[in-house]
């Protein structure tokens, strides 16, 4: 698997190091050292993959990710020295597809890149419907009662997992495995937070389709199932 990867990293040593590894893996790689340059290059190059540092001068990684997510579906892997779980959630909520904490093994970055690209290439374009919820996987849009609902990429992925398993109790581990292919470096509370945010967004008129099954996990109750 090959393609063009854009590496946005203000540490020159790390950026060049990652660039060399991607080139050895058969990719064409470009580098930007600040957020504004990275945004301009992303728009110009339309890369197949973006490797993005969270802490960047001129435009930080979270805001850059949000901007690009409004404009394209380019896969994004975030690199950061921050180890706080809140930062990982922030990265995922801004639209990142994966998250790797520094220091990291470059071979792991390449493996994660291949995994993300396989998911994108193999994604079946379809419309999922459960009760009053519709998720268009082609446009990555969600409606509830025919009203558009803004969701992060992580929330859309989580909702898709629920909609593919209506009325089935899913444990936290199953949600991580089915949604993030076991590449979510979070913990139980992180998944609980993601579910809570998703529930707030899709709640309509007091109807909450995602139910907590105490001691077991969560279940999407499909009214039309």
C-alpha positions in Angstrom: 0.0 0.0 0.0 1.4 3.4 -0.9 0.2 7.0 -1.3 1.0 10.5 -0.3 1.4 11.3 3.4 1.6 14.8 4.9 3.5 15.1 8.2 2.7 18.2 10.2 5.2 18.3 13.1 7.1 21.2 14.5 10.0 19.1 15.8 12.3 18.9 12.8 14.1 15.8 14.0 10.9 13.8 14.6 9.3 15.1 11.3 12.3 14.0 9.2 12.5 10.7 11.1 8.9 9.8 10.4 9.3 11.0 6.8 12.2 8.6 6.2 10.2 5.7 7.6 7.2 6.4 5.4 9.4 6.7 2.3 11.0 3.4 3.1 7.5 1.9 3.3 6.8 3.1 -0.2 4.9 6.4 0.5 5.6 9.8 -0.9 6.0 12.1 2.1 5.9 15.9 2.6 6.5 17.8 5.8 5.2 21.0 7.3 6.4 22.5 10.6 3.4 24.7 11.6 -0.3 24.4 11.5 -1.0 27.1 8.9 1.6 25.7 6.5 0.2 22.2 7.1 -3.4 23.4 6.3 -2.3 25.0 3.1 -0.3 21.9 2.0 -3.2 19.7 2.9 -5.5 21.7 0.6 -2.9 21.8 -2.1 -1.7 18.2 -2.0 -4.9 16.4 -1.0 -2.8 13.7 0.7 -4.0 10.1 1.3 -3.0 10.4 5.0 -2.2 13.1 7.5 0.2 12.6 10.4 -0.5 15.5 12.8 1.1 16.8 15.9 -1.3 18.1 18.6 0.9 21.0 19.7 1.8 23.2 16.7 2.7 26.9 16.3 0.4 29.3 14.4 -2.5 26.8 14.3 -2.8 23.9 16.8 -3.4 20.3 15.7 -7.0 20.1 17.1 -8.1 23.2 15.3 -6.3 22.1 12.1 -8.0 18.7 12.4 -11.5 20.3 12.8 -10.9 22.5 9.7 -9.8 19.7 7.5 -12.6 17.4 8.8 -15.1 20.0 7.5 -13.4 20.0 4.1 -12.4 16.4 3.5 -12.4 12.8 4.8 -8.6 12.5 4.7 -7.5 9.9 7.4 -5.7 11.6 10.3 -3.4 10.1 12.9 -2.4 12.4 15.7 1.0 12.3 17.4 1.5 14.0 20.7 3.6 14.0 23.9 0.6 14.5 26.0 -0.5 11.4 27.8 -3.7 12.7 29.5 -6.8 10.8 28.5 -8.7 14.1 28.0 -6.3 15.0 25.3 -6.8 11.7 23.5 -10.6 12.3 23.6 -10.1 15.8 22.4 -8.1 14.5 19.4 -10.7 11.9 18.5 -13.6 14.4 18.9 -11.9 16.8 16.6 -12.0 14.2 13.9 -8.8 12.2 14.2 -9.0 8.5 13.1 -6.2 7.3 15.5 -3.9 8.6 18.2 -0.3 7.7 19.1 1.5 9.1 22.2 5.2 10.0 22.0 7.7 8.5 22.3 6.6 5.9 19.7 8.0 3.2 17.6 8.0 4.3 13.9 7.1 0.8 12.8 3.9 1.2 14.9 3.1 4.4 13.1 3.5 2.7 9.7 1.3 -0.2 10.9 -1.3 2.2 12.2 -1.2 4.1 8.9 -1.8 0.9 6.9 -4.7 -0.1 9.2 -6.4 3.3 8.9 -6.0 3.3 5.1 -7.4 -0.3 4.9 -10.4 0.8 6.8 -11.0 3.8 4.5 -10.5 1.7 1.4 -12.6 -1.1 2.5 -15.5 1.0 3.9 -18.8 0.0 2.5 -20.8 3.1 1.5 -24.3 2.7 2.7 -27.1 4.4 4.7 -27.9 2.9 8.1 -31.3 3.5 9.6 -32.6 2.6 13.1 -35.9 4.1 14.2 -35.7 7.9 13.7 -31.9 7.9 13.2 -30.3 7.8 9.8 -26.5 7.7 9.2 -25.2 8.2 5.7 -21.7 6.6 5.6 -20.9 8.2 2.2 -21.4 11.8 3.4 -20.7 11.0 7.1 -23.9 12.8 8.1 -26.5 11.9 10.7 -30.1 12.9 11.0 -32.5 12.4 13.9 -36.2 12.9 13.1 -34.9 14.3 9.7 -33.0 17.0 11.5 -29.2 17.2 10.9 -27.1 16.4 14.0 -23.5 17.5 14.2 -21.2 14.7 15.4 -17.5 14.2 15.6 -15.9 11.4 13.6 -15.5 9.3 16.7 -19.1 9.7 17.6 -20.2 8.8 14.1 -18.1 5.7 14.2 -19.5 4.8 17.6 -23.1 5.4 16.4 -22.5 3.2 13.3 -21.4 0.4 15.6 -24.6 0.7 17.6 -26.7 0.8 14.5 -25.1 -2.3 13.1 -26.0 -4.2 16.3 -29.5 -3.0 17.1 -31.1 -4.3 20.4 -27.8 -6.1 21.2 -26.0 -5.4 24.5 -22.4 -4.3 23.7 -19.8 -4.3 26.4 -17.2 -1.5 26.6 -14.5 -3.8 25.2 -16.8 -4.8 22.3 -17.5 -1.1 21.6 -13.7 -0.4 21.5 -13.0 -3.5 19.3 -15.9 -2.9 16.8 -15.5 0.8 16.6 -11.8 1.4 16.7 -10.4 -2.0 15.7 -8.8 -2.3 19.2 -6.6 0.7 18.4 -8.3 3.0 20.9 -5.8 3.8 23.6 -8.5 4.7 26.1 -10.1 3.1 29.1 -13.6 2.3 30.3 -14.3 5.9 31.4 -13.2 7.2 28.0 -15.8 5.1 26.2 -18.4 6.1 28.8 -17.7 9.7 28.0 -18.0 9.1 24.3 -21.3 7.3 24.8 -22.6 10.1 27.0 -21.8 12.8 24.5 -23.4 10.8 21.7 -26.6 10.3 23.7 -26.9 14.0 24.4 -26.7 14.7 20.6 -29.3 12.2 19.5 -31.8 12.6 22.4 -35.1 13.9 21.0 -38.2 14.7 23.0 -37.0 12.7 26.0 -36.5 9.6 23.8 -33.1 8.1 24.4 -32.4 5.1 22.1 -29.0 4.2 23.7 -29.8 2.5 27.0 -27.4 1.6 29.8 -27.6 -2.0 30.8 -26.1 -1.9 34.2 -23.3 -4.3 34.8 -23.2 -5.2 31.1 -22.8 -2.3 28.8 -25.0 -0.3 26.3 -27.8 -1.2 23.9 -29.4 0.7 21.0 -33.1 0.1 21.1 -34.3 0.1 17.5 -38.0 1.0 17.3 -38.3 -0.5 13.8 -36.4 -3.7 14.6 
